[in-house]
Amino acid sequence: MKFLPLVLVLAVPCTVLGQAPDLRATTAPVAVNSTASASAAIAGAPSAVATTLGAGALAPDFVVTDIDGTRHQLSAYRGKVVLLYFWATWCGPCKAEAPQLKATAARYQSDLVVLGITSDSAAEVRASATEFVHGWPEITEPVDGPITTLYGVYALPMHYVVDREGRVALAHEGGIDGTDFVDQLDRLF
């Protein structure tokens, strides 16, 4: 009897960005700018404590300026649900889920804040506007940037939902098509 090899095909995220780093939670926000290195920003965070960002964990705070020059601090959005959406213009699953995320953001526009975080340059984000007309603030940082490192992002797309109290309510790796991600998000409203 001859055995044939079994091949499994798994749905995987768009790309693996590297090993999942230690996640850091701080009592003070990490200031981020487009030229800061992740290690410099994290090293500057007082008494950083390694944590896992599972449901109920306090979401690490950060301060960042988006591509249009608007400043955002995660903790300033307390009282609203925040979706941290890690994506890239070259990511197939990111393209596929963009319409569904945009519709969800529109449905909850008064209670949901979406912050897009990408390793693409501002010019690349603006040039991709025909494919990605998100309508939410876009933040650019290197693949190993401070926010990406704080949240342990190692694949795209990645979604973190922060509840009204500033705690992680949901973390989802990979595309949302065919998953219950939106249903889980709906339960927060």
Helices and strands as residue ranges (DSSP letters): E 15-16, E 23-25, E 30-31, H 38-43, E 49-51, E 62-65, E 71-73, G 74-77, E 81-87, H 92-107, E 112-118, H 122-127, E 138-140, H 146-150, E 155-156, E 158-162, E 168-173, H 181-186
